[in-house]
């Protein structure tokens, strides 16, 4: 499982928990914590999208956000790529390190 798939699944679980009908019956409507958790899920989802892996050609796979692309005047492309998954996504996954699908190679 790719790290982006892992994170997307965990975020969906967090979002489902925040929207839980049980919480609605106990607290009557959304609590501030529910609203915050939903906003946090949205922010995490945007970060995952922003740091998605791209094919960097001869340089392999890289983070689409963290790669620093340079095109010299001679026309030969060079890149300072950041290996995928980048540290940002790996840090985002740390709170889920106890999940059975968490890959220890993602640990920062």
VENNORWO-V742588 format. One record per residue. RES is the residue in one small letter. OMEGA is omega in radians with two decimals (999 if undefined). NEAR is the number of other C-alpha atoms within 12 Angstrom. Layout:
res:RES omega:OMEGA near:NEAR
res:RES omega:OMEGA near:NEAR
This chain:
res:x omega:3.10 near:13
res:x omega:-3.13 near:21
res:x omega:3.13 near:35
res:x omega:3.09 near:33
res:x omega:3.11 near:22
res:x omega:-3.12 near:28
res:x omega:3.13 near:38
res:x omega:3.12 near:28
res:x omega:3.14 near:24
res:x omega:3.12 near:29
res:x omega:3.11 near:30
res:x omega:3.09 near:21
res:x omega:3.11 near:19
res:x omega:-3.14 near:25
res:x omega:3.11 near:25
res:x omega:3.11 near:18
res:x omega:3.14 near:20
res:x omega:-3.14 near:27
res:x omega:-3.05 near:24
res:x omega:3.09 near:21
res:x omega:3.12 near:15
res:x omega:3.13 near:14
res:x omega:3.14 near:18
res:x omega:-3.12 near:15
res:x omega:-3.14 near:12
res:x omega:-3.03 near:11
res:x omega:-3.14 near:14
res:x omega:-3.13 near:13
res:x omega:-3.13 near:17
res:x omega:3.03 near:20
res:x omega:3.09 near:18
res:x omega:3.12 near:14
res:x omega:3.11 near:17
res:x omega:-3.13 near:24
res:x omega:3.11 near:17
res:x omega:-3.13 near:17
res:x omega:3.09 near:24
res:x omega:3.09 near:25
res:x omega:3.11 near:19
res:x omega:3.09 near:20
res:x omega:3.12 near:28
res:x omega:3.14 near:20
res:x omega:3.12 near:18
res:x omega:3.13 near:28
res:x omega:3.12 near:28
res:x omega:3.10 near:20
res:x omega:3.12 near:29
res:x omega:3.12 near:35
res:x omega:-3.11 near:22
res:x omega:-3.07 near:21
res:x omega:-3.14 near:31
res:x omega:3.12 near:33
res:x omega:3.05 near:30
res:x omega:3.05 near:25
res:x omega:-3.11 near:18
res:x omega:3.08 near:25
res:x omega:-3.08 near:13
res:x omega:-3.12 near:13
res:x omega:-3.14 near:20
res:x omega:3.12 near:19
res:x omega:-3.12 near:23
res:x omega:3.02 near:27
res:x omega:-3.13 near:34
res:x omega:3.14 near:29
res:x omega:-3.01 near:27
res:x omega:3.12 near:26
res:x omega:3.14 near:27
res:x omega:-3.05 near:18
res:x omega:-3.14 near:19
res:x omega:3.06 near:14
res:x omega:-3.13 near:12
res:x omega:-3.13 near:10
res:x omega:-3.12 near:8
res:x omega:3.11 near:8
res:x omega:3.11 near:8
res:x omega:-3.10 near:10
res:x omega:3.03 near:17
res:x omega:3.13 near:18
res:x omega:2.97 near:23
res:x omega:-3.04 near:21
res:x omega:3.02 near:27
res:x omega:-3.10 near:27
res:x omega:3.08 near:28
res:x omega:-0.07 near:30
res:x omega:-3.10 near:38
res:x omega:-3.12 near:32
res:x omega:-3.14 near:25
res:x omega:3.14 near:30
res:x omega:3.13 near:38
res:x omega:3.07 near:31
res:x omega:3.11 near:22
res:x omega:-3.13 near:32
res:x omega:-3.06 near:36
res:x omega:3.14 near:23
res:x omega:-3.12 near:18
res:x omega:-3.05 near:26
res:x omega:3.12 near:22
res:x omega:3.12 near:13
res:x omega:-3.10 near:16
res:x omega:3.13 near:11
res:x omega:3.13 near:19
res:x omega:3.13 near:25
res:x omega:-3.09 near:23
res:x omega:3.10 near:16
res:x omega:3.09 near:18
res:x omega:-3.05 near:28
res:x omega:-3.13 near:21
res:x omega:999 near:17
